[in-house]
Every structure is written in C-alpha cells, then in structure tokens.
Amino acid sequence: MFPPPLESRQTLSLPYFGLILGWPRVAPAHSFETVSLKEYKVQALKVNNPVDLTRLPLNKTFQVNSPDFVLQFFFSGPDVLGIIFKRNLDKALFVRWCLFRNCEESPFDYVSVIGQPHGPPLVNNFFQIKHPPGLNYRFQGLHFSARK
C-alpha cells in the first residue's frame, strides 16, 4: 500500500533517463539539394563535328559549334544527353550515329532527330538521343547537322 522508498524509485528511473539523454542525435538529412547550372562554370571540351567517339575521354562534357547551332553533350551509358545553347529554328536538328570514325556514309549509319523546325526541344533546350535499339555493335562517330 505504501509507495516504495524514494531511493529505489531513483535507481529504477536513472537507466531509462540515461537512455533518453544518451541517444545519439542526428541532424535532419535532405535527399535532394537544389543545384543551379548558372552558378557553376561549365567546362566542356570543344570537339570537331563529326565527333570521333573512339578518342573522347571518359566522364567529360563536349561542345559542338556550328553556324546553325551550339550544343553540349555527354554520355549516359549508351545514350547521349545534352543541351542546345543556340539553334536556327528554321532548320531541323539531326544526329547521325556513324559506323566509321570519320563518319563517311554507310548503310549501317542511324539517323535520329533531335528537334523539328520550330518544334521541341524548345522547353529548356534539353535533349536525349537514345542508342538505336536492337543493334549489337558500337558506333565510332557522331555527326550533328541542321537541315531544312
């Protein structure tokens, strides 16, 4: 009926109180950080058009300059990701995956459209070029071009 003596209650509560105070405190973590491309200087290697893929260093960004367009790209696995900085909107923008390094015409080349005249990619100017599906060989060159 009587409560236990004060000394025994203190000995029971001390281990629990020690667990609460001794628990490591962790700062809140955020899974994403906001990054602005305007804050960082983009250091792209300027390459000639057509691009010899066998001579490009890994993990770099490349830039192709032409009178009709200026674009930067990098490789994400077999695909090419990039951004268009300048473009003549009256012409369509194409890329040709070349079987040969110098991009001479071959029946095995594959042509892909990056942007139609006055069409996408107008929003943010980002583009993605998928590696041709079902092909079991690697291309050795890329050729970017603008045509009406």
Disulfide bonds with the S-S distance in Angstrom:
Cys98-Cys103 2.16
